[in-house]
Amino acid sequence: MLPKQIAGISIPDSALAAEATELVRDTESELLFDHSLRVYLFGALQGRRLGLKYDPEMLYIGAIFHDMGLTEQYRSPDERFEVDGANAARTFLERHGVPESSIEVVWDAIALHTTPGIPKWKKPEVALVTAGVELDVLGLGYDDVSAEARDQVLTAFPRVDFKRRIVQAFADGIKHKPETAFGNVKADVLDKLLPGYVRPNFCAMIAASPFCE
């Protein structure tokens, strides 16, 4: 059972949220599951600070599904892992009859969470999933959240050698399809951990296009 509230943020406990929690917990490693809950809580804390109005249940679904595309069960052979996670959430929400408008928001929240500069201009749920990811992974906005709130989040969902293990989890989830890292931050992960990986160069790709000029 998850706590009902952490740092003044309620954790959704509807039937939909409970089933999503069970699915994600049964699929992801403890590392990814605890990270995903921290993403929800940190995102919600940022939302409270900014006075944003959002659907807590959809923010929660977006947060806990955001790394499902890294798992063996949900990773595809050729799509970005963010898209795999977004598609997993879509399938789950469609099965429960959630309106398409809400599904699209959750899909965007997951698919865009590693694309800096865009989510903040989208719906609050989209912006806040990325805000939670950026805080937990990169420390962006660390001082926006009080030390007391951070401590409560970390007590409930601890970081255990997180900085090293999350990078390895990223690499393990996408090393079979390195081409999907082109143009996004995961190229840095493969450059560090995948032997023989050569980062694609956008300018070289333009020069190599088949047009005669």
Disulfide bonds with the S-S distance in Angstrom:
none
